[in-house]
Amino acid sequence: MSGNLNSNNIEKDGFNVNSEESNYKDLIVKLKEIKSTIALLEKTIFK
C-alpha cells in the first residue's frame, strides 16, 4: 500500500513541475509583452 502512495506522490510532483514550468513560461511571455509596450511608449513620448 505504501508503494501506491509513493507512486502517487511522484506523479503529483511531476504534475507540479509541469505546472510551475508552464507558469514560468507564461510569466516570460507577459514580461516580453510589457517590455514591448514600454519600448513603444518610450518611442511615442520621446518623439
ABEGO torsion letter per residue (X at the ends): XAAAAAAAAAAAAAAAAAAAAAAAAAAAAAAAAAAAAAAAAAAAAAX
